Amino acid sequence: MWFHFGTLWDATMPTTITLKNIPDDIYARLKSSAELHRRSLNSEAIVCLESVLMPGRQSPAERLARARELRAALPADAFRAADIDAARREGRK
């Protein structure tokens, strides 16, 4: 679509927003999270928005944390290497 002043509008171009009146504690948490993940504030804000608005998408760190939680909840002898190998062999029959 062409605008009257001669520029082309690209429908795939990302939208820009400005956030105002962000509470200091929220800003500080966003900033420290961005530093921890080695992202810009903008990138960290996008990741945070995606995690809330598109919850089906999990970061690798979130998946790994969940896998560790599940593993920790299992009894220590729940899955021994010999049991896993036996199940694999049985599944191939």
Backbone torsions as a table, in degrees:
resi	resn	phi	psi	omega
1	MET	NA	133.7	179.6
2	TRP	-99.1	136.7	173.5
3	PHE	-88.0	161.7	-176.6
4	HIS	-64.1	-20.0	-179.9
5	PHE	-96.8	15.2	168.7
6	GLY	90.9	6.4	178.2
7	THR	-98.4	152.6	-179.5
8	LEU	-96.4	128.9	177.3
9	TRP	-93.5	125.0	179.9
10	ASP	-99.8	116.2	-177.1
11	ALA	-65.1	-18.5	-180.0
12	THR	-89.3	-3.4	-178.0
13	MET	-68.1	134.0	179.2
14	PRO	-61.4	151.3	178.7
15	THR	-91.9	146.2	178.9
16	THR	-107.6	136.5	174.9
17	ILE	-127.9	157.5	175.2
18	THR	-119.9	131.1	177.9
19	LEU	-102.8	131.8	-179.6
20	LYS	-119.6	155.8	175.0
21	ASN	57.7	41.4	176.3
22	ILE	-73.4	126.2	178.4
23	PRO	-58.7	144.5	-176.6
24	ASP	-56.5	-40.5	-178.1
25	ASP	-68.0	-35.9	177.1
26	ILE	-66.9	-44.3	178.8
27	TYR	-60.7	-44.2	-179.6
28	ALA	-62.8	-41.2	179.2
29	ARG	-67.1	-40.0	178.1
30	LEU	-64.0	-43.7	-179.4
31	LYS	-63.6	-44.7	-179.5
32	SER	-68.5	-34.9	176.8
33	SER	-66.0	-40.5	177.7
34	ALA	-62.1	-42.9	178.9
35	GLU	-64.4	-42.7	179.9
36	LEU	-60.6	-40.7	-178.3
37	HIS	-92.8	4.1	179.7
38	ARG	55.8	49.0	177.6
39	ARG	-123.2	162.8	171.4
40	SER	-74.4	164.1	175.9
41	LEU	-59.1	-41.2	180.0
42	ASN	-61.2	-48.2	-179.4
43	SER	-63.6	-39.9	179.6
44	GLU	-65.8	-39.8	178.0
45	ALA	-63.2	-39.7	178.6
46	ILE	-64.6	-44.0	178.6
47	VAL	-61.0	-43.0	178.9
48	CYS	-62.8	-44.3	178.4
49	LEU	-62.9	-43.0	179.2
50	GLU	-61.8	-40.0	-177.8
51	SER	-65.9	-29.2	178.9
52	VAL	-86.6	-42.4	-174.0
53	LEU	-88.7	-19.3	179.4
54	MET	-131.7	65.8	-171.2
55	PRO	-65.5	-13.4	178.8
56	GLY	-67.7	-20.3	-179.8
57	ARG	-95.3	120.0	178.1
58	GLN	-112.0	144.1	175.4
59	SER	-74.1	158.0	176.5
60	PRO	-57.1	-36.7	179.5
61	ALA	-64.7	-38.5	178.2
62	GLU	-66.6	-42.0	178.1
63	ARG	-63.5	-43.1	179.8
64	LEU	-64.1	-42.6	178.3
65	ALA	-61.5	-42.2	179.6
66	ARG	-65.7	-40.8	178.2
67	ALA	-62.7	-39.3	178.7
68	ARG	-67.3	-37.3	176.5
69	GLU	-62.2	-45.8	-179.5
70	LEU	-63.5	-42.5	179.4
71	ARG	-63.7	-40.7	-179.2
72	ALA	-66.0	-27.9	-179.3
73	ALA	-77.7	-14.8	-179.7
74	LEU	-81.0	149.6	172.4
75	PRO	-61.7	150.7	-175.2
76	ALA	-58.4	-34.2	-176.7
77	ASP	-101.7	20.1	-175.7
78	ALA	-64.2	-42.2	-177.8
79	PHE	-133.5	98.7	175.4
80	ARG	-89.1	156.9	-178.8
81	ALA	-57.2	-39.9	180.0
82	ALA	-63.7	-38.5	178.0
83	ASP	-65.6	-41.6	179.7
84	ILE	-65.1	-44.6	178.3
85	ASP	-61.7	-41.2	178.9
86	ALA	-63.6	-40.9	178.4
87	ALA	-65.1	-38.4	176.8
88	ARG	-62.8	-47.7	-179.0
89	ARG	-62.0	-40.3	-179.7
90	GLU	-66.7	-36.3	179.2
91	GLY	-69.0	-16.8	-179.4
92	ARG	-90.8	-3.8	-177.4
93	LYS	-73.4	NA	NA
